[in-house]
Amino acid sequence: MADSSPVLVTGASGFIGGRIAERLLREGRKVRCYSRRDIPDLATAGAEVVVGQFEDNRALTAACKGVGTVFHVAGRVGVWGPAEPFFRVNEGGTRAVIRACRRADVPRLVYTSSPSVVYNGGDLSGFDESAPLCTTAPCAYPTSKAAAERVVSAANSRLLRTVSLRPHLVWGPGDRNVVPRCLALAKSGRLRIVGSGTNRADLTHIENVVDAHLLAEAAIAAPESSAAGRAYFITNGEPVVLWDFINELCAAAGIAPVRKRIGLPAAMAVGAVLELAWNLMRRREDPPMTRFVAKELATDHFFSIDAARRDLGYAPRVSMAEGMRELAPMLREEFGTPNR
């Protein structure tokens, strides 16, 4: 069992990091957050918020002082853009956190990785942790997260035990990314079924993701931990037909279902053209379609969680059906149309 020592959460201004911090505060843990900006809600709830950058070694080390576990959740997310910022934040920031942990004698590090680290350009159907980490992808997010995960695994030692978690498509109350962006595109009529529309995907309810992080902390605190130095896929363990699920969300929000289609080769071509145009125009936001997104919307990406069940004691508490029942009223209120 993990002890009750203070913890540090990076990326607590985001969805996953914020919910980890909230849960820990409710459980009576002392929580410190390291963030690029202030987080008033968490500060009000009792967290100590330290504002700083990963490049500030002194501030980062000071933030790590006296904590038993660092939950390193912060990272750069995106589906397009120059590689340098992704690697600087995801790999470089992770190296900085590890150095700070060592200087401050932190015994445990739980790193939030991503299933995209095993991206291979094709279907990921029931893959487990034996899949190789990617070195090439149409965008730098998967490769930079894979590089960071390698760093975390290599850092595992008797003095600093590490573990990486790979939660997939995290959703639930408070999500401002996966479900809202998808529904906004559907409502505007800009969303298309890419490929056959029969591809399956895993999603992970936010409460299950938080559970997994706390279980991972406890697992690497055990004297003879089998989890230390390893990585684990974290999902709901209930793969869905992706486009059926998207249309279920649309129905819950009172939005017309997505019916229009585009083939994968055409979507890839559109993505390549938009990426080029965005580069030429020096636009910073993600294009509406990229080659990586086209692949993600058309291929299988679901994973085995057997290892997490075995080594972490992970068991998804909130099912897909329960999550949908909880979220549906919020979607109707947010999108402002009656359910159909």
Backbone torsions as a table, in degrees:
resi	resn	phi	psi	omega
1	MET	NA	139.3	174.9
2	ALA	-69.4	149.1	179.5
3	ASP	-79.8	-174.1	-177.9
4	SER	-101.8	24.4	-178.0
5	SER	-66.5	160.9	177.3
6	PRO	-60.5	156.9	179.4
7	VAL	-128.8	157.2	172.0
8	LEU	-116.6	132.7	177.2
9	VAL	-118.4	119.5	170.5
10	THR	-91.6	151.0	-179.7
11	GLY	73.4	25.1	-177.2
12	ALA	-72.7	-9.3	174.3
13	SER	-79.3	-9.2	179.1
14	GLY	-94.2	179.5	-174.5
15	PHE	-63.0	-56.8	-175.3
16	ILE	-69.6	-50.4	-178.3
17	GLY	-60.2	-39.8	179.3
18	GLY	-64.0	-40.8	-179.2
19	ARG	-72.0	-32.7	174.1
20	ILE	-62.6	-47.0	-179.9
21	ALA	-60.9	-43.2	-180.0
22	GLU	-61.5	-45.0	-179.4
23	ARG	-62.2	-45.5	-179.3
24	LEU	-62.2	-40.5	177.2
25	LEU	-62.3	-42.3	178.5
26	ARG	-62.8	-30.6	-179.4
27	GLU	-84.6	2.8	175.8
28	GLY	88.1	9.6	178.4
29	ARG	-79.2	150.2	172.6
30	LYS	-82.3	124.0	-172.7
31	VAL	-119.5	129.1	172.3
32	ARG	-116.9	138.1	-179.9
33	CYS	-117.5	137.8	175.8
34	TYR	-113.2	118.9	-169.8
35	SER	-146.9	155.4	175.9
36	ARG	-71.8	-16.1	-179.2
37	ARG	-144.0	166.7	178.8
38	ASP	-68.2	153.0	178.8
39	ILE	-127.9	83.0	-172.0
40	PRO	-56.5	-39.8	-177.6
41	ASP	-61.7	-43.4	-179.8
42	LEU	-71.7	-36.2	177.5
43	ALA	-62.3	-42.1	178.2
44	THR	-63.8	-34.5	-179.4
45	ALA	-76.1	-8.9	175.9
46	GLY	118.9	-0.9	179.0
47	ALA	-78.7	149.4	171.0
48	GLU	-91.2	120.5	-177.7
49	VAL	-105.9	120.8	177.0
50	VAL	-107.3	120.2	-179.8
51	VAL	-90.6	125.5	-179.5
52	GLY	-174.0	173.6	179.0
53	GLN	-110.3	159.3	176.2
54	PHE	-64.8	-27.3	-179.3
55	GLU	-71.4	-15.9	-178.9
56	ASP	-87.8	87.3	-174.7
57	ASN	-60.7	-38.5	-178.1
58	ARG	-65.9	-46.5	-179.0
59	ALA	-66.2	-39.3	-179.4
60	LEU	-67.0	-41.5	177.9
61	THR	-64.4	-41.9	178.5
62	ALA	-61.7	-37.7	179.5
63	ALA	-66.9	-28.3	-179.7
64	CYS	-82.1	-16.1	-175.9
65	LYS	-61.1	129.6	172.9
66	GLY	82.2	4.4	-179.3
67	VAL	-100.1	151.0	179.0
68	GLY	-90.3	-29.0	-178.5
69	THR	-141.2	136.0	168.2
70	VAL	-105.3	123.0	170.5
71	PHE	-96.6	104.2	-177.1
72	HIS	-94.4	96.2	-175.5
73	VAL	-104.9	-22.9	-174.7
74	ALA	-63.0	146.4	176.6
75	GLY	-177.4	167.0	176.2
76	ARG	-94.2	125.4	-177.9
77	VAL	-114.1	143.1	176.9
78	GLY	168.0	167.7	-176.3
79	VAL	-118.2	11.9	-176.2
80	TRP	-167.7	158.1	173.8
81	GLY	124.6	168.8	-179.9
82	PRO	-57.7	146.4	-177.2
83	ALA	-70.2	-33.4	-171.2
84	GLU	-56.1	-48.6	179.9
85	PRO	-62.2	-35.3	178.9
86	PHE	-64.3	-48.3	-178.3
87	PHE	-70.3	-34.4	179.0
88	ARG	-63.0	-43.2	-177.9
89	VAL	-81.5	-50.1	-172.2
90	ASN	-74.8	-51.5	177.9
91	GLU	-82.2	-51.1	-177.7
92	GLY	-62.8	-43.0	178.1
93	GLY	-62.9	-37.9	178.7
94	THR	-67.0	-40.6	175.5
95	ARG	-59.7	-41.2	179.6
96	ALA	-63.6	-41.2	178.5
97	VAL	-63.5	-42.1	179.8
98	ILE	-64.0	-43.2	177.6
99	ARG	-60.3	-42.8	179.6
100	ALA	-64.7	-40.2	177.4
101	CYS	-59.1	-43.7	-179.2
102	ARG	-66.7	-42.8	179.8
103	ARG	-65.1	-32.8	-177.1
104	ALA	-95.8	5.2	178.7
105	ASP	59.2	40.7	175.1
106	VAL	-77.0	129.8	-175.6
107	PRO	-85.7	-15.9	-173.6
108	ARG	-140.4	141.1	175.8
109	LEU	-134.9	122.1	175.0
110	VAL	-110.0	116.9	-174.8
111	TYR	-105.4	132.9	176.8
112	THR	-91.0	105.2	179.8
113	SER	-97.3	-149.0	-177.4
114	SER	-156.1	143.5	174.4
115	PRO	-61.2	-19.2	-179.8
116	SER	-65.2	-9.0	178.5
117	VAL	-65.4	-16.2	177.2
118	VAL	-106.9	19.0	177.1
119	TYR	-50.9	133.2	178.4
120	ASN	-134.7	7.6	178.7
121	GLY	85.6	-4.6	-179.5
122	GLY	-131.4	-160.4	-179.9
123	ASP	-69.6	138.6	172.5
124	LEU	-115.2	85.4	-170.3
125	SER	-106.6	101.8	178.0
126	GLY	71.0	23.7	-178.2
127	PHE	-62.9	148.0	173.2
128	ASP	-117.5	-170.8	-171.5
129	GLU	-72.4	-4.1	175.5
130	SER	-77.4	-11.0	179.2
131	ALA	-63.7	137.7	-178.2
132	PRO	-70.9	148.8	175.0
133	LEU	-71.3	142.6	-175.6
134	CYS	-76.8	154.0	174.5
135	THR	-122.0	-15.3	177.1
136	THR	-136.1	146.1	178.5
137	ALA	-163.8	162.7	-179.9
138	PRO	-69.9	-9.3	174.5
139	CYS	-143.5	166.6	-171.5
140	ALA	-85.5	-9.4	-178.2
141	TYR	-60.8	-54.0	-178.3
142	PRO	-60.6	-43.2	-176.6
143	THR	-69.8	-35.2	178.6
144	SER	-71.3	-36.5	176.6
145	LYS	-69.5	-36.8	176.4
146	ALA	-63.4	-41.7	178.2
147	ALA	-62.1	-41.8	178.8
148	ALA	-65.0	-39.9	-179.5
149	GLU	-65.0	-37.6	175.9
150	ARG	-60.1	-41.2	179.3
151	VAL	-62.4	-43.5	-178.9
152	VAL	-64.4	-45.1	179.6
153	SER	-62.7	-42.5	-179.3
154	ALA	-67.0	-26.2	-178.0
155	ALA	-77.9	-13.8	-177.0
156	ASN	-60.8	132.9	-179.8
157	SER	-155.5	179.3	177.8
158	ARG	-64.0	-31.8	-176.7
159	LEU	-88.8	-27.2	178.1
160	LEU	-135.1	103.3	178.8
161	ARG	-87.9	134.7	-176.5
162	THR	-125.3	155.2	173.6
163	VAL	-152.9	145.2	178.9
164	SER	-115.8	138.3	177.7
165	LEU	-117.3	142.7	-177.0
166	ARG	-121.0	73.3	178.4
167	PRO	-71.9	140.5	-174.4
168	HIS	-112.4	127.0	175.9
169	LEU	44.3	73.7	-174.9
170	VAL	-78.7	130.8	-176.2
171	TRP	-140.7	172.5	179.9
172	GLY	130.7	-179.6	179.5
173	PRO	-55.9	132.1	-178.3
174	GLY	98.0	-13.3	177.3
175	ASP	-66.0	125.6	175.5
176	ARG	-115.0	13.7	-173.3
177	ASN	-124.0	-71.3	-168.9
178	VAL	-62.4	-63.6	-175.5
179	VAL	-73.2	-48.5	-178.4
180	PRO	-59.8	-40.7	-179.6
181	ARG	-66.4	-40.1	178.6
182	CYS	-63.0	-45.5	-178.3
183	LEU	-70.0	-33.6	177.0
184	ALA	-63.0	-41.4	177.4
185	LEU	-66.0	-41.4	179.4
186	ALA	-63.9	-42.6	-178.1
187	LYS	-65.4	-33.8	-179.7
188	SER	-80.0	-7.8	-179.2
189	GLY	81.7	10.6	-176.7
190	ARG	-95.3	-2.8	-177.9
191	LEU	-90.4	136.2	179.4
192	ARG	-126.7	142.5	170.2
193	ILE	-68.7	122.0	-178.7
194	VAL	-99.3	126.5	179.6
195	GLY	79.8	-148.6	-173.8
196	SER	-72.9	-24.7	-176.1
197	GLY	81.2	7.7	-179.1
198	THR	-109.6	3.4	-178.0
199	ASN	-67.7	146.8	-176.9
200	ARG	-107.3	149.0	-178.6
201	ALA	-145.0	152.1	171.4
202	ASP	-92.9	146.0	166.8
203	LEU	-126.9	167.5	-177.9
204	THR	-139.8	121.5	178.0
205	HIS	-68.0	142.4	-174.5
206	ILE	-57.6	-37.1	-179.8
207	GLU	-65.5	-35.0	176.6
208	ASN	-68.0	-36.1	178.3
209	VAL	-64.1	-44.4	178.1
210	VAL	-63.0	-44.0	176.4
211	ASP	-52.9	-47.3	-176.4
212	ALA	-60.8	-39.9	179.9
213	HIS	-65.1	-42.0	-179.2
214	LEU	-71.4	-34.7	175.5
215	LEU	-66.8	-37.8	178.2
216	ALA	-64.7	-40.6	176.7
217	GLU	-58.5	-46.5	-179.3
218	ALA	-64.3	-38.5	-176.8
219	ALA	-64.7	-44.0	-177.7
220	ILE	-80.1	-7.5	173.6
221	ALA	-82.1	-16.3	-179.4
222	ALA	-68.1	141.6	-176.7
223	PRO	-55.3	-42.0	179.5
224	GLU	-113.9	69.6	-174.3
225	SER	-78.4	130.5	173.2
226	SER	-89.0	-7.0	-177.0
227	ALA	-92.0	-21.4	-174.2
228	ALA	-61.1	131.8	179.2
229	GLY	83.2	1.5	-175.6
230	ARG	-107.5	171.7	176.2
231	ALA	-125.7	150.5	-175.5
232	TYR	-139.2	133.4	169.1
233	PHE	-72.2	137.6	178.0
234	ILE	-127.0	117.0	177.9
235	THR	-143.8	-179.8	173.3
236	ASN	-76.5	-11.0	-178.6
237	GLY	69.4	20.6	-179.0
238	GLU	-133.3	75.0	-178.9
239	PRO	-55.6	139.6	179.0
240	VAL	-118.9	156.4	167.4
241	VAL	-70.6	115.7	-167.7
242	LEU	-54.9	-46.9	-175.0
243	TRP	-74.3	-27.9	171.8
244	ASP	-64.9	-41.0	179.6
245	PHE	-66.4	-42.0	178.4
246	ILE	-60.4	-41.9	178.9
247	ASN	-71.7	-26.5	172.7
248	GLU	-66.8	-39.7	175.2
249	LEU	-63.1	-42.6	178.6
250	CYS	-59.5	-44.0	179.5
251	ALA	-61.9	-41.6	179.6
252	ALA	-63.7	-33.5	-178.8
253	ALA	-88.9	-3.3	-177.8
254	GLY	76.1	28.5	-179.4
255	ILE	-107.0	143.2	178.7
256	ALA	-60.2	141.7	-178.6
257	PRO	-64.8	155.4	176.9
258	VAL	-79.7	121.1	-178.7
259	ARG	-120.9	-31.3	-176.6
260	LYS	-68.6	147.9	-173.7
261	ARG	-127.6	158.2	171.7
262	ILE	-145.6	138.6	178.6
263	GLY	-70.6	154.8	-179.4
264	LEU	-60.8	-45.2	178.6
265	PRO	-58.9	-39.5	179.1
266	ALA	-67.5	-40.9	178.7
267	ALA	-64.5	-38.3	177.2
268	MET	-63.2	-41.4	179.5
269	ALA	-64.8	-43.3	177.7
270	VAL	-61.1	-43.5	179.5
271	GLY	-60.7	-43.1	-180.0
272	ALA	-62.9	-42.7	179.7
273	VAL	-64.2	-43.9	-179.2
274	LEU	-66.8	-38.9	177.0
275	GLU	-60.1	-43.6	178.6
276	LEU	-62.9	-44.9	-179.5
277	ALA	-63.0	-42.9	179.9
278	TRP	-63.7	-37.2	176.7
279	ASN	-64.6	-46.3	-177.9
280	LEU	-63.7	-36.8	179.7
281	MET	-85.9	-2.6	-179.6
282	ARG	55.7	38.1	177.9
283	ARG	-79.7	144.5	-173.4
284	ARG	-97.6	-27.4	-178.9
285	GLU	-76.9	160.8	178.9
286	ASP	-67.4	140.0	172.5
287	PRO	-64.1	159.5	179.3
288	PRO	-66.1	-21.0	174.3
289	MET	-144.2	139.6	173.5
290	THR	-134.1	168.6	178.4
291	ARG	-63.9	-38.9	179.5
292	PHE	-64.1	-45.4	179.8
293	VAL	-63.2	-41.3	178.9
294	ALA	-56.7	-45.5	178.8
295	LYS	-63.9	-43.6	-178.2
296	GLU	-63.4	-33.3	-178.1
297	LEU	-80.6	-14.8	-173.5
298	ALA	-114.2	-12.8	-174.1
299	THR	-113.6	162.6	173.5
300	ASP	-70.1	139.4	166.4
301	HIS	-148.5	85.2	173.7
302	PHE	-135.7	153.5	-162.7
303	PHE	-137.6	154.9	175.0
304	SER	-78.6	135.0	174.6
305	ILE	-111.1	19.9	-179.1
306	ASP	-59.8	-40.2	-178.2
307	ALA	-66.1	-40.8	178.3
308	ALA	-65.6	-37.7	176.6
309	ARG	-61.8	-44.5	-175.5
310	ARG	-71.1	-49.7	-170.5
311	ASP	-89.5	-29.8	-177.1
312	LEU	-105.0	-14.4	-172.5
313	GLY	73.2	24.9	-176.9
314	TYR	-75.5	131.9	175.1
315	ALA	-145.1	114.5	-177.6
316	PRO	-55.8	123.9	-179.3
317	ARG	-87.0	-37.2	-176.3
318	VAL	-103.4	114.5	-177.8
319	SER	-76.4	168.3	176.4
320	MET	-61.1	-41.9	-179.5
321	ALA	-64.7	-43.1	178.8
322	GLU	-64.3	-41.3	178.7
323	GLY	-62.0	-39.4	179.3
324	MET	-67.8	-41.7	178.3
325	ARG	-61.3	-38.4	179.9
326	GLU	-70.1	-39.0	-172.3
327	LEU	-82.1	-29.9	-172.1
328	ALA	-52.8	-48.4	179.5
329	PRO	-61.5	-34.4	178.9
330	MET	-67.6	-38.1	178.8
331	LEU	-66.8	-41.7	179.0
332	ARG	-61.9	-41.0	-179.9
333	GLU	-68.5	-41.3	-176.4
334	GLU	-68.7	-41.4	-175.0
335	PHE	-91.5	-6.4	165.3
336	GLY	68.1	23.2	176.9
337	THR	-129.5	149.7	-180.0
338	PRO	-68.4	150.3	177.3
339	ASN	-65.6	146.5	-179.9
340	ARG	-113.0	NA	NA
